[in-house]
């Protein structure tokens, strides 16, 4: 099993897809930024600029993955059926 668990489809996360070119994912608690970047880039065939990690109160880890300008987060959201 990989480090990416499932995408986040809240209203705020959907807004960030178009506004900031970001996708949000729940990841495993022991995942590192490098592991997340490698798996995400391999899975979707894109390149990332930045990954931010947030530990939530529900004992989960959330990754905010920012894509390079030549790739569109909206295209990935359609593949994931978020929009």
C-alpha positions, -999 to 999 in steps of 0.1 A, spaced: 0 0 0 13 35 -9 14 66 12 -15 83 -6 -48 72 10 -76 93 -6 -82 128 -20 -100 154 0 -132 168 -16 -143 195 7 -155 229 -6 -123 246 4 -102 219 -12 -122 221 -44 -117 259 -44 -79 255 -41 -78 232 -72 -86 261 -95 -74 291 -74 -40 277 -63 -34 247 -86 -33 224 -55 -47 190 -47 -52 178 -11 -48 142 0 -50 123 32 -17 104 36 -3 78 60 9 92 93 45 81 87 47 95 51 75 119 43 74 147 17 97 128 -6 76 97 -5 44 117 -12 61 135 -41 75 104 -56 42 85 -55 21 114 -67 43 122 -96 45 85 -106 7 80 -103 -4 110 -122 26 118 -145 30 154 -133 57 175 -115 51 192 -82 65 225 -68 57 222 -31 42 198 -6 29 210 28 19 186 56 -7 192 83 -14 168 112 -52 170 120 -70 165 152 -85 133 139 -51 117 140 -46 120 102 -20 137 81 -31 159 52 -8 168 23 -14 199 2 4 192 -31 11 222 -54 16 215 -91 39 232 -116 22 258 -139 23 235 -169 1 210 -152 -35 216 -141 -49 204 -108 -83 205 -124 -73 177 -148 -63 155 -119 -95 164 -101 -115 152 -131 -96 119 -131 -103 115 -93 -140 125 -99 -138 154 -75 -154 178 -100 
